[in-house]
Amino acid sequence: MTLNVRNVAVIGAGLGGLACAIALHKQGFEVQVYEQAKDFRPVGGSLGLFPNGLNFW
């Protein structure tokens, strides 16, 4: 017997969780994202992309 379950729960809506959710959704999975924070607020962090990080093939 083979199960073909395509539902996924992603815990955490940080950069990694959202990137994972988007990638899974593009592969045909039904994704639910769960986050404990009630709203979006700046946390003092940042993401820097240097020129070589923006190169595409």
Secondary structure, 3 states (H helix, E strand, C coil): CCCCCCEEEEECCCHHHHHHHHHHHHCCCEEEEECCCCCCCCCCCCCCCCHHHCCCC
